[in-house]
């Protein structure tokens, strides 16, 4: 459970990111997560940052020449 106020789980946030949410505010609009007390916003931000670093997998990056 990431957002206790609205009962939002990690998987729902991951799906919102796959559907195009790119910020804490986007996730809030899509799921209401982070729109009440706000204590989950840092965790949502970490999830977003982690998803960005995982967008390009190393095996798909061409080696520098």
Order of alpha helices (4+ residues) and beta strands (2+ residues): alpha-alpha-alpha
